[in-house]
């Protein structure tokens, strides 16, 4: 089975194409992949495997499948299997004029619609749009999860590259449980956003989410801040006070920069994780505690443990599941989407006219190493929205050098891939995501351009609002 897994912050409808003729499969993939996530199956077994591995909003089904290509028995059997496995999936039967009766029979069995070959892609797209919309409404009516690629509560996490899709998938998996999660990554990569998304998707979402920056609290106050204190337990403790952990009872605690905790506090935190109860500073009563702990660090916490600066037993309690957040320089495929979203957000917030990025600004952003990651990108675009005076945002508006020499590639394969990727991005930027014009500009066919987009996991749609010339495709 082949799959196009290109997605955006808003998940596109998912369509399974079941067709034994390779030419038609390829035509449907090229014609549908700009609007839908497309998976291909050439045999009933491939289709069955796909249906059981993920959910689809719609299925296009050729009735004449092997081992009965001249009849409809396999196609009708697969139709019944699909509807039994996922009643919300809408099946559109593709058939020839000679097979009209079997198409009607398929509709009687529960197919959403049928379409006579040869295929007109524009008409088929309209049918699939309607089918996918009805599928979504059916799932919502029955309370099924129709969330986008980014799970609920992660609206601020932007990205559609492979690294971010892995993070979204992990969030969905761990949110259902109460396991402790350690989120690692450089400053500015969105660790707290990941933690908030896990909480928002969890059964605790209606209870408090308490974020604590362990590195921002003076060392002599950390213990009291986390665990609370009793009246008179130290100078200045005039009243009893609940700690942040106790205030989050029933909800989620996010310990940012957890590696900054002093050793005595690490001991007490370990006890909370082990015994699910705490003792306030100066108190003798053990207080039951029901919280989920999420932690984050921008250090190599394993190295901190090996050097004796972080307790090994606490380390193993925290790393039940780890989620590494990649630096922006390792997910540049997400940069056009991020830049456009920040540009739209702050243009609206500051009530200024939206100025598109110039080609030079886009090139400069792709070449810049982004040591401050997404936070730095956001702040530079915020500055540009306020300060830019020309018709387009330039590298100087972003306070970026107009040109930055890229790091030399380490191999011929790397050089080839980087060159292909750069040509694709530059062509899409210049022609605002218009695939036909972009393919013509770099002198390759439209199908070959689609194949390269799939290879490098680039979405043409992300460039429609950030280009310089041309018209939308």
Helices and strands as residue ranges (DSSP letters): E 2-3, E 14-18, H 22-32, E 37-41, H 44-53, E 58-62, H 73-85, E 90-95, G 97-99, H 100-109, E 113-116, H 121-141, H 162-175, E 181-184, H 191-201, E 209-213, G 214-216, H 219-227, E 228-229, E 241-242, H 244-247, E 252-256, G 258-260, H 263-275, E 277-278, E 287-288, E 292-297, H 301-306, H 312-318, E 321-324, G 328-330, G 332-334, H 335-349, H 359-367, H 373-387, H 412-430, H 435-441, H 446-456, G 460-463
